[in-house]
Amino acid sequence: MGKKIFVLIFFCLIFVATSTYGKGNNDNFEKIYKDAGYTSIEEAINSFEKNNKSTINNIPKQTDIPFKVTHTFGQFDKTKSKDVRIEYVNKDSGELFFILVYPSKNHIPITKPDKIGKFKDNKQYKIVKEKDFLTFQFQSKEFSYIMSSNTKNIKEEDFIKIANSIKK
């Protein structure tokens, strides 16, 4: 029950983040993120790796994201889940792509995926379509990943390509 509530809250936070941070020409755009606890991707990943004593490999570059990225942010959550959130944003279009990485022991299941697929190595992934977001979840030995985007241009193949690069 608690994990179902977490997933519901998670999707609500995605919607609020997009509404609040995604669109507009606010001169304080970066300040809003920093005030919400975001730092650089590198700083957030370093904190995550130090806390979890593990290394995250192959986080996507801006050029891997299927829209023009104007800003990147990272946030390490020191609470129970100890996750890192990486965001790629286009301030002008409101497009958002994020990756949530957390230790596999803290796996958050997607209870009702719209689709379950398999990578070439037979590992499973799940997809959920929720209003304006497409969400993709998969696991490696050490980490669980949730990737999500509100861009209309993203396809399942884009998520698979990014996931395969992360899994290397």
C-alpha positions in Angstrom: 0.0 0.0 0.0 2.8 2.4 0.9 4.6 1.9 -2.4 1.4 2.6 -4.3 1.0 5.8 -2.5 4.6 6.7 -3.2 4.1 6.1 -6.9 1.0 8.3 -6.9 2.9 11.1 -5.0 5.8 10.6 -7.5 3.6 11.3 -10.5 2.0 14.3 -8.7 5.5 15.7 -8.1 6.3 15.3 -11.8 3.2 17.3 -12.8 3.9 20.0 -10.2 7.6 20.2 -11.3 6.6 20.6 -14.9 4.0 23.2 -14.2 6.2 25.2 -11.9 9.6 24.9 -13.6 9.0 23.8 -17.1 7.5 26.7 -19.0 8.0 30.4 -19.1 10.8 33.0 -19.4 11.4 33.5 -15.7 14.8 35.2 -15.2 15.1 33.3 -11.9 14.7 29.9 -13.6 18.0 28.5 -12.2 17.4 30.1 -8.8 14.1 28.3 -8.5 15.8 24.9 -9.0 18.6 25.8 -6.6 16.1 26.9 -4.0 14.4 23.6 -4.4 17.7 21.8 -3.5 19.0 21.1 -7.0 22.7 21.4 -7.8 24.8 20.3 -10.8 24.4 16.8 -12.2 28.0 16.0 -11.2 27.6 17.2 -7.6 24.4 15.2 -7.1 25.9 12.1 -8.6 29.0 12.5 -6.4 26.8 12.7 -3.3 24.8 9.7 -4.4 27.9 7.6 -5.1 29.6 8.6 -1.8 26.4 7.8 0.2 25.7 4.5 -1.6 29.3 3.4 -2.1 28.6 2.6 -5.7 29.3 4.2 -9.1 26.7 5.2 -11.6 27.9 4.7 -15.2 27.0 6.5 -18.4 24.5 9.1 -17.4 23.2 10.5 -20.7 24.7 13.6 -22.2 22.6 16.5 -23.3 22.9 15.4 -26.9 21.3 12.0 -26.0 18.1 13.7 -25.0 15.5 13.9 -27.8 15.0 17.7 -27.5 17.2 20.8 -27.2 18.4 21.0 -23.6 18.9 24.5 -22.2 19.5 23.5 -18.5 20.6 20.5 -16.5 20.1 19.9 -12.8 20.7 17.2 -10.2 19.4 16.5 -6.8 20.5 13.9 -4.2 17.8 12.8 -1.8 19.3 11.9 1.6 16.1 10.5 3.0 15.0 6.9 3.1 15.2 6.2 -0.7 18.6 7.8 -1.1 18.0 8.5 -4.8 19.5 10.9 -7.3 17.3 12.8 -9.7 18.8 14.1 -12.9 16.8 16.6 -15.0 17.3 17.9 -18.6 15.1 20.9 -19.3 14.2 23.1 -22.2 13.2 26.3 -20.4 11.5 27.8 -23.6 9.4 24.8 -24.6 8.8 23.4 -21.2 10.1 20.0 -22.2 11.5 17.9 -19.4 13.4 14.6 -19.3 14.4 13.2 -15.9 16.1 10.1 -14.6 15.6 8.9 -11.1 18.3 6.4 -9.9 18.0 4.6 -6.6 19.5 1.5 -5.0 17.9 -1.7 -6.2 17.0 -2.6 -2.6 14.7 0.4 -2.6 13.0 -0.7 -5.8 9.6 1.0 -6.4 7.4 -1.3 -8.5 5.1 0.1 -11.1 2.0 -1.9 -10.3 0.0 -1.3 -13.5 2.3 -0.7 -16.4 0.8 0.0 -19.8 3.4 -2.2 -21.4 6.1 -4.6 -20.3 9.0 -5.2 -22.7 12.4 -6.9 -22.7 15.8 -5.7 -23.7 18.0 -7.9 -25.9 19.6 -9.3 -22.7 16.0 -10.4 -21.6 15.9 -8.0 -18.7 12.5 -6.4 -18.3 11.3 -2.8 -18.6 8.0 -1.2 -17.9 6.2 1.7 -19.5 3.5 3.9 -18.2 1.6 6.6 -20.1 0.3 9.2 -17.7 -1.3 12.3 -19.1 1.5 14.3 -20.7 4.3 12.0 -19.5 5.8 8.8 -20.7 7.6 6.8 -18.0 10.1 4.0 -18.4 11.4 1.8 -15.6 14.2 -0.8 -15.5 16.7 -2.3 -13.2 20.4 -3.2 -13.2 22.2 -5.3 -10.5 22.8 -2.3 -8.3 20.2 0.3 -9.2 16.6 0.9 -10.3 15.9 3.6 -12.8 12.9 5.6 -13.7 13.1 7.8 -16.8 10.3 10.1 -17.7 9.6 12.9 -20.2 6.8 15.1 -21.3 8.2 15.7 -24.8 5.8 14.6 -27.5 8.8 13.5 -29.6 10.0 10.8 -27.3 9.3 7.2 -28.2 9.9 3.8 -26.5 13.0 3.3 -28.7 14.5 6.5 -27.3 14.1 5.2 -23.8 15.6 1.8 -24.8 18.6 3.5 -26.4 19.3 5.6 -23.3 18.7 2.7 -21.0 21.1 0.5 -23.0 23.8 3.2 -22.8 23.3 3.4 -19.0 23.4 -0.4 -18.6 26.9 -0.7 -20.3 
